[in-house]
Structures are given as structure tokens and as C-alpha cells.
Amino acid sequence: MNALCLDVLNSDWHDYRGTGKHEDRLLKPGWLQQLVARRGLHVASPPDANAIAALQSLRALMQHMVQAFLQQQAPSEQDIAMLNSYLDTAPFKLHLVRIGEHYQTRQLPLNNDWHWVLGEVAASFAALLAHHDPSRIKQCENPDCRWVYYDESANQNRRWCEDSCANLMRVRRFRARRQGSNR
Ligand SMILES: [Zn+2]
């Protein structure tokens, strides 16, 4: 699962090694433009302060909703209404396209601007909840890391974002046990 909303959630980056280092990658020059380009969302102008602030607010909302799911609770009606208000910011039009002998409909944005990107991020999160299993949304159990991911393992028992966190936590547990037995 490589959803756009997960990229935005994880733009709030924390160093998994526990140095306490963290950065808001939305504020990192060029990061957001690279992300949207990779996702095929082409916006002519670079994001201004308003666009970045709006994405930060949407990210905070998604983080809040993720925390609810992590605690096996449903997000509040208020949060859902708020997410819908982000979806409203990106109206689209429907177009018919011919591909070989077949026809497809495409949803095209009315405006290729940062409101559209905001709407696409919200739509990605809405689709994750509507078409997938919200109970599979997880956060890396390394408390320094906090990486949000979608657990696609068969047994739904993935605990870490990556092997690096799993290994680090294994070493920490080992050290903690050794310190305990040395007392
Ligand atoms: Zn991690």
C-alpha cells in the first residue's frame, strides 16, 4: 500500500534511531513538489505558505483519525465532516477518453492547483478507509519512529515500518534484558 495520504502522514518525520531529531518535510524546500510530481499531480506554481499550512492541517486531521483507529475507536463525526470539507475543495469534471477500442471515463480536476492536491490527499485517505480495512492502519511500534503504514501481512501482525526498526528494537530489548540480569 503506497497511498498518497501515507506519504503526507509520514512527512511528519521522526528519527527512528532515537536521536530526537524530527523534521516537517512539508516545510523542506522541494519535498512537496517532488512528491506531487511522483504522483502525477502536476501543479504549475510552487506551493505557497497557505497551501503548506492547509496540508499541515489536513495531516493533523488524518493523524487524529489514525490515532482513533489505533485505539480501536471510530473517528468522530466532526473529523469525518472535516475530511469532507477537504474533499469539497477539489471539484472535478468527468471526461470520456478512447483507449484503443475501449472507452474510459476520467475524473479531471477543474483546476490544477494546490486545492486540487489537498483534495487528492483527502480523497486518498477517504479511499483508504472506504475500500480497505482501517484496522490495518498501523504505526511503527518503535516509539521514536511513529511511521504510519498499512499492514498487508496475511496475519495482520506487522509491528514495524521496516527491518531497521525491528532490528533496533531487538537490540534494545536485548540490552534491557542484559542490564536487568546484571543487577
Ligand atoms: Zn519504524
Residues whose N, C-alpha, C, O or C-beta is under 5 A from the ligand:
A	BS01	ZN	Y16 C140 N142 C145 W147 C161 E162 C165
